Amino acid sequence: MPELWRCSAARMECENLMNPYKLDQNGICRMLCSVRNIAVVGLSPNPERPSFRVAQGMQALGYRIIPVRPKVTAVLGERAYADLASVPEPIDLVDVFRAGEHVPAIVDECIRLGVKNLWLQDGVIHEEAAQKARSAGINVVMDMCLWRDGQACGRCVA
């Protein structure tokens, strides 16, 4: 299915009419330029898993990766935490590698913690939770890959 965009050249912003949670490249770069710490929910310590490869790629671009996964002590040289509330420092963006059914609880935690950016990876979709996050002032990207769609921005670390 083709994507349908409505763009305002005056504001240099585009809206995907088929999926309002998909940003154009300018929107992705604006978001990533405001980010330093990325909490990756569901980050696997297995180098063969997509979550590991995406986090490793973002780490190589200079972003601080904060693994969020119970029963894991560290991933990619960073201490892991059981949940977002356990992270002792500010989180600029939460990247989610969990099934859609887990997204509402993650959104509630993001709202409680004042997280400003939420990225739901390819295939992670929960429209109602995404709308709740947007209503709470959180920038939401859904059903896109942070590494694939964000690497074109290069080293744009806040």
Backbone as CSV, one residue per row, in Angstrom:
resi,resn,N_x,N_y,N_z,CA_x,CA_y,CA_z,C_x,C_y,C_z
1,MET,0.848,-1.180,0.000,0.000,0.000,0.000,0.892,1.241,0.000
2,PRO,0.695,2.176,-0.922,1.525,3.378,-0.961,1.214,4.297,0.213
3,GLU,2.238,5.036,0.622,2.045,5.998,1.689,1.467,7.280,1.104
4,LEU,0.691,7.982,1.878,0.079,9.229,1.453,0.549,10.325,2.403
5,TRP,1.217,11.335,1.857,1.794,12.387,2.679,1.128,13.725,2.380
6,ARG,1.016,14.572,3.390,0.601,15.962,3.224,1.738,16.789,3.801
7,CYS,2.335,17.627,2.983,3.510,18.389,3.415,3.223,19.882,3.377
8,SER,3.823,20.581,4.307,3.778,22.032,4.344,5.196,22.528,4.142
9,ALA,5.469,23.028,2.950,6.822,23.507,2.652,7.183,24.685,3.556
10,ALA,6.195,25.491,3.917,6.468,26.658,4.753,7.009,26.243,6.120
11,ARG,6.495,25.128,6.661,6.951,24.666,7.972,7.941,23.522,7.860
12,MET,8.193,23.044,6.652,9.082,21.915,6.401,8.680,20.694,7.229
13,GLU,7.386,20.439,7.309,6.893,19.287,8.047,5.978,18.484,7.148
14,CYS,6.016,17.179,7.329,5.153,16.295,6.574,4.361,15.413,7.517
15,GLU,3.160,15.074,7.101,2.305,14.179,7.867,1.952,12.996,6.978
16,ASN,2.152,11.810,7.476,1.778,10.603,6.752,0.309,10.354,7.046
17,LEU,-0.537,10.509,6.046,-1.972,10.372,6.254,-2.395,8.923,6.466
18,MET,-1.574,7.973,6.006,-1.890,6.561,6.204,-1.469,6.108,7.607
19,ASN,-0.382,6.640,8.119,0.119,6.302,9.442,0.746,7.550,10.034
20,PRO,0.016,8.276,10.876,0.550,9.521,11.420,1.749,9.322,12.329
21,TYR,2.107,8.077,12.623,3.240,7.801,13.496,4.520,7.536,12.716
22,LYS,4.474,7.668,11.390,5.682,7.532,10.578,6.148,8.925,10.203
23,LEU,7.364,9.261,10.569,7.926,10.566,10.271,8.680,10.543,8.950
24,ASP,8.793,11.692,8.321,9.680,11.811,7.174,11.112,11.959,7.707
25,GLN,12.088,11.967,6.823,13.490,11.996,7.246,13.812,13.245,8.067
26,ASN,13.242,14.383,7.716,13.501,15.607,8.488,12.978,15.473,9.916
27,GLY,11.789,14.891,10.059,11.222,14.696,11.391,12.046,13.741,12.228
28,ILE,12.524,12.672,11.602,13.374,11.711,12.305,14.648,12.397,12.780
29,CYS,15.292,13.152,11.894,16.540,13.821,12.260,16.320,14.868,13.348
30,ARG,15.223,15.606,13.293,14.933,16.586,14.350,14.818,15.880,15.695
31,MET,14.111,14.736,15.700,13.944,14.001,16.952,15.297,13.506,17.457
32,LEU,16.066,12.866,16.585,17.329,12.271,17.014,18.373,13.312,17.405
33,CYS,18.263,14.518,16.866,19.202,15.569,17.246,18.932,16.090,18.650
34,SER,17.780,15.747,19.214,17.459,16.187,20.579,17.701,15.083,21.600
35,VAL,18.250,13.965,21.154,18.373,12.765,21.984,19.835,12.465,22.284
36,ARG,20.098,12.017,23.504,21.425,11.506,23.881,21.302,10.098,24.466
37,ASN,20.404,9.913,25.431,20.220,8.632,26.113,19.011,7.886,25.553
38,ILE,19.251,6.676,25.051,18.185,5.846,24.486,18.025,4.607,25.350
39,ALA,16.871,4.475,25.996,16.553,3.263,26.748,15.922,2.281,25.772
40,VAL,16.505,1.093,25.660,16.013,0.085,24.724,15.302,-1.006,25.521
41,VAL,13.972,-0.991,25.458,13.161,-1.964,26.190,13.116,-3.258,25.381
42,GLY,13.592,-4.333,26.014,13.641,-5.621,25.338,14.958,-5.865,24.633
43,LEU,16.005,-5.132,25.009,17.318,-5.294,24.373,17.899,-6.662,24.726
44,SER,18.119,-7.463,23.714,18.658,-8.807,23.902,20.185,-8.775,23.967
45,PRO,20.784,-9.626,24.817,22.241,-9.743,24.826,22.765,-10.620,23.676
46,ASN,21.867,-11.177,22.881,22.233,-12.047,21.763,22.556,-11.189,20.535
47,PRO,23.798,-11.218,20.046,24.191,-10.395,18.894,23.422,-10.707,17.611
48,GLU,22.735,-11.823,17.563,21.959,-12.190,16.372,20.570,-11.554,16.356
49,ARG,20.146,-11.000,17.464,18.794,-10.425,17.565,18.767,-8.999,17.010
50,PRO,17.665,-8.617,16.377,17.559,-7.253,15.842,17.764,-6.166,16.903
51,SER,17.261,-6.377,18.105,17.418,-5.348,19.140,18.890,-5.076,19.431
52,PHE,19.703,-6.118,19.465,21.131,-5.953,19.710,21.780,-5.166,18.581
53,ARG,21.465,-5.556,17.344,22.099,-4.895,16.189,21.680,-3.428,16.077
54,VAL,20.424,-3.137,16.320,19.953,-1.744,16.268,20.630,-0.919,17.353
55,ALA,20.642,-1.435,18.579,21.260,-0.702,19.692,22.754,-0.512,19.447
56,GLN,23.414,-1.534,18.935,24.842,-1.439,18.635,25.104,-0.363,17.575
57,GLY,24.258,-0.300,16.569,24.399,0.716,15.528,24.207,2.122,16.068
58,MET,23.212,2.307,16.929,22.978,3.633,17.501,24.105,4.004,18.461
59,GLN,24.623,3.023,19.168,25.761,3.260,20.061,26.980,3.711,19.251
60,ALA,27.183,3.105,18.091,28.314,3.477,17.230,28.181,4.916,16.724
61,LEU,26.960,5.417,16.660,26.746,6.804,16.249,26.934,7.786,17.398
62,GLY,27.186,7.264,18.608,27.454,8.136,19.744,26.332,8.237,20.758
63,TYR,25.231,7.543,20.544,24.134,7.577,21.503,24.456,6.671,22.685
64,ARG,24.031,7.055,23.853,24.170,6.217,25.053,23.003,5.256,25.074
65,ILE,23.298,3.977,25.091,22.276,2.939,25.114,22.088,2.474,26.550
66,ILE,20.836,2.431,27.000,20.500,1.962,28.328,19.612,0.724,28.161
67,PRO,20.168,-0.469,28.391,19.374,-1.692,28.239,18.297,-1.793,29.321
68,VAL,17.087,-2.141,28.910,15.993,-2.369,29.853,15.462,-3.766,29.574
69,ARG,15.867,-4.686,30.439,15.480,-6.088,30.285,15.725,-6.798,31.614
70,PRO,14.664,-7.342,32.208,14.845,-8.082,33.472,15.766,-9.286,33.273
71,LYS,16.434,-9.663,34.334,17.292,-10.857,34.376,18.557,-10.751,33.529
72,VAL,18.888,-9.551,33.066,20.129,-9.326,32.322,20.912,-8.270,33.102
73,THR,22.209,-8.478,33.276,23.000,-7.517,34.049,23.622,-6.421,33.194
74,ALA,23.990,-6.767,31.940,24.614,-5.767,31.058,24.486,-6.217,29.607
75,VAL,24.411,-5.228,28.719,24.412,-5.463,27.269,25.197,-4.317,26.645
76,LEU,26.032,-4.652,25.686,26.832,-3.652,24.964,27.669,-2.790,25.906
77,GLY,28.130,-3.400,26.998,28.978,-2.680,27.936,28.243,-1.725,28.852
78,GLU,26.921,-1.763,28.828,26.107,-0.872,29.661,25.294,-1.688,30.655
79,ARG,25.187,-1.188,31.869,24.378,-1.849,32.894,22.919,-1.906,32.440
80,ALA,22.290,-3.051,32.659,20.880,-3.227,32.300,19.987,-2.994,33.527
81,TYR,18.768,-2.568,33.258,17.790,-2.299,34.310,16.539,-3.122,34.048
82,ALA,15.845,-3.468,35.125,14.656,-4.316,35.018,13.486,-3.594,34.367
83,ASP,13.403,-2.286,34.561,12.306,-1.504,33.986,12.743,-0.054,33.851
84,LEU,11.942,0.736,33.179,12.303,2.146,32.939,12.421,2.929,34.238
85,ALA,11.564,2.634,35.208,11.576,3.369,36.474,12.879,3.158,37.239
86,SER,13.585,2.080,36.974,14.844,1.787,37.674,16.039,2.539,37.100
87,VAL,15.893,3.129,35.936,17.003,3.849,35.297,17.259,5.130,36.098
88,PRO,18.497,5.320,36.607,18.766,6.442,37.508,19.084,7.776,36.823
89,GLU,18.970,7.843,35.528,19.301,9.077,34.818,18.191,9.402,33.819
90,PRO,18.196,10.621,33.288,17.148,10.993,32.332,17.185,10.122,31.077
91,ILE,16.015,9.822,30.575,15.865,9.055,29.339,15.301,10.009,28.290
92,ASP,16.019,10.149,27.170,15.562,11.040,26.111,14.616,10.348,25.141
93,LEU,14.826,9.056,24.934,14.010,8.299,23.990,13.910,6.862,24.483
94,VAL,12.705,6.303,24.387,12.495,4.895,24.694,12.248,4.184,23.373
95,ASP,13.085,3.182,23.087,12.982,2.362,21.882,12.446,1.001,22.315
96,VAL,11.336,0.569,21.713,10.632,-0.624,22.196,10.755,-1.794,21.231
97,PHE,11.271,-2.898,21.770,11.362,-4.182,21.076,10.517,-5.211,21.825
98,ARG,9.295,-4.884,22.131,8.373,-5.799,22.809,7.115,-5.910,21.953
99,ALA,6.365,-6.965,22.155,5.110,-7.157,21.426,4.137,-6.032,21.758
100,GLY,3.259,-5.743,20.816,2.301,-4.662,20.967,1.488,-4.717,22.250
101,GLU,1.202,-5.904,22.729,0.396,-6.038,23.946,1.081,-5.424,25.173
102,HIS,2.392,-5.234,25.130,3.138,-4.644,26.248,3.240,-3.124,26.159
103,VAL,2.861,-2.569,25.037,3.044,-1.131,24.815,2.224,-0.260,25.770
104,PRO,0.963,-0.574,26.086,0.228,0.316,27.004,0.939,0.525,28.346
105,ALA,1.491,-0.520,28.927,2.207,-0.381,30.203,3.477,0.450,30.016
106,ILE,4.148,0.277,28.898,5.358,1.065,28.621,5.001,2.536,28.451
107,VAL,3.904,2.811,27.760,3.449,4.195,27.590,3.123,4.816,28.944
108,ASP,2.426,4.078,29.799,2.106,4.606,31.132,3.376,4.948,31.906
109,GLU,4.385,4.089,31.798,5.646,4.344,32.478,6.342,5.574,31.885
110,CYS,6.314,5.711,30.563,6.906,6.895,29.913,6.218,8.172,30.375
111,ILE,4.911,8.140,30.483,4.160,9.316,30.947,4.567,9.660,32.372
112,ARG,4.620,8.651,33.262,5.009,8.887,34.664,6.420,9.478,34.770
113,LEU,7.320,9.028,33.899,8.715,9.460,33.966,9.003,10.742,33.186
114,GLY,8.033,11.208,32.431,8.232,12.432,31.652,9.095,12.243,30.416
115,VAL,9.126,11.034,29.871,9.878,10.765,28.644,9.225,11.530,27.504
116,LYS,10.029,12.137,26.651,9.505,12.984,25.567,9.407,12.288,24.219
117,ASN,10.127,11.165,24.031,10.163,10.492,22.730,10.006,8.985,22.905
118,LEU,9.143,8.393,22.080,8.879,6.958,22.117,8.972,6.416,20.705
119,TRP,9.774,5.363,20.537,9.959,4.751,19.223,9.551,3.289,19.325
120,LEU,8.546,2.901,18.554,8.099,1.508,18.506,8.639,0.904,17.222
121,GLN,9.475,-0.115,17.365,10.193,-0.712,16.245,9.258,-1.348,15.214
122,ASP,9.829,-1.750,14.084,9.075,-2.446,13.039,8.193,-3.527,13.649
123,GLY,6.937,-3.515,13.300,6.016,-4.546,13.751,5.444,-4.333,15.141
124,VAL,5.927,-3.343,15.878,5.397,-3.045,17.214,4.340,-1.961,17.039
125,ILE,3.084,-2.385,17.144,1.973,-1.483,16.832,0.923,-1.562,17.930
126,HIS,0.514,-0.414,18.417,-0.609,-0.326,19.353,-1.159,1.090,19.227
127,GLU,-2.141,1.247,18.358,-2.682,2.575,18.024,-3.199,3.324,19.246
128,GLU,-3.956,2.646,20.089,-4.561,3.311,21.247,-3.484,3.827,22.212
129,ALA,-2.486,3.002,22.488,-1.411,3.424,23.389,-0.599,4.561,22.767
130,ALA,-0.356,4.488,21.465,0.386,5.551,20.785,-0.380,6.866,20.864
131,GLN,-1.690,6.815,20.690,-2.493,8.030,20.793,-2.473,8.584,22.213
132,LYS,-2.513,7.698,23.202,-2.443,8.138,24.601,-1.108,8.848,24.849
133,ALA,-0.033,8.293,24.317,1.283,8.912,24.483,1.314,10.286,23.818
134,ARG,0.799,10.365,22.605,0.787,11.661,21.899,-0.042,12.684,22.669
135,SER,-1.165,12.258,23.212,-2.022,13.159,23.991,-1.305,13.667,25.239
136,ALA,-0.342,12.877,25.732,0.431,13.274,26.909,1.658,14.103,26.520
137,GLY,1.796,14.425,25.240,2.896,15.264,24.789,4.153,14.508,24.392
138,ILE,4.046,13.204,24.211,5.198,12.393,23.815,5.235,12.291,22.295
139,ASN,6.400,12.520,21.706,6.590,12.296,20.276,6.646,10.796,20.052
140,VAL,5.836,10.294,19.136,5.739,8.845,18.918,6.065,8.501,17.472
141,VAL,6.934,7.509,17.309,7.189,6.892,16.009,6.815,5.426,16.186
142,MET,6.033,4.904,15.248,5.564,3.529,15.373,5.791,2.769,14.075
143,ASP,6.181,1.507,14.228,6.345,0.593,13.095,7.454,1.064,12.145
144,MET,8.542,1.548,12.732,9.722,1.943,11.973,10.957,1.463,12.734
145,CYS,12.074,1.320,12.033,13.316,0.863,12.655,14.212,2.060,12.973
146,LEU,14.567,2.200,14.230,15.402,3.320,14.661,16.736,3.350,13.917
147,TRP,17.368,2.212,13.736,18.671,2.166,13.051,18.507,2.413,11.561
148,ARG,17.653,1.665,10.909,17.486,1.797,9.458,17.001,3.191,9.086
149,ASP,16.001,3.678,9.788,15.400,4.956,9.421,16.112,6.146,10.066
150,GLY,16.963,5.888,11.068,17.648,6.972,11.743,19.094,7.156,11.347
151,GLN,19.712,6.148,10.750,21.144,6.255,10.456,21.464,7.316,9.407
152,ALA,20.509,7.671,8.573,20.762,8.701,7.572,21.044,10.062,8.221
153,CYS,20.645,10.218,9.486,20.912,11.472,10.199,22.372,11.561,10.631
154,GLY,23.057,10.415,10.653,24.467,10.416,11.032,24.665,10.712,12.500
155,ARG,25.798,11.319,12.813,26.136,11.629,14.203,25.492,12.934,14.623
156,CYS,24.273,12.853,15.031,23.538,14.042,15.465,23.154,13.834,16.921
157,VAL,24.141,13.737,17.774,23.905,13.450,19.185,23.854,14.772,19.960
158,ALA,22.803,14.921,20.746,22.622,16.153,21.533,23.718,16.314,22.571
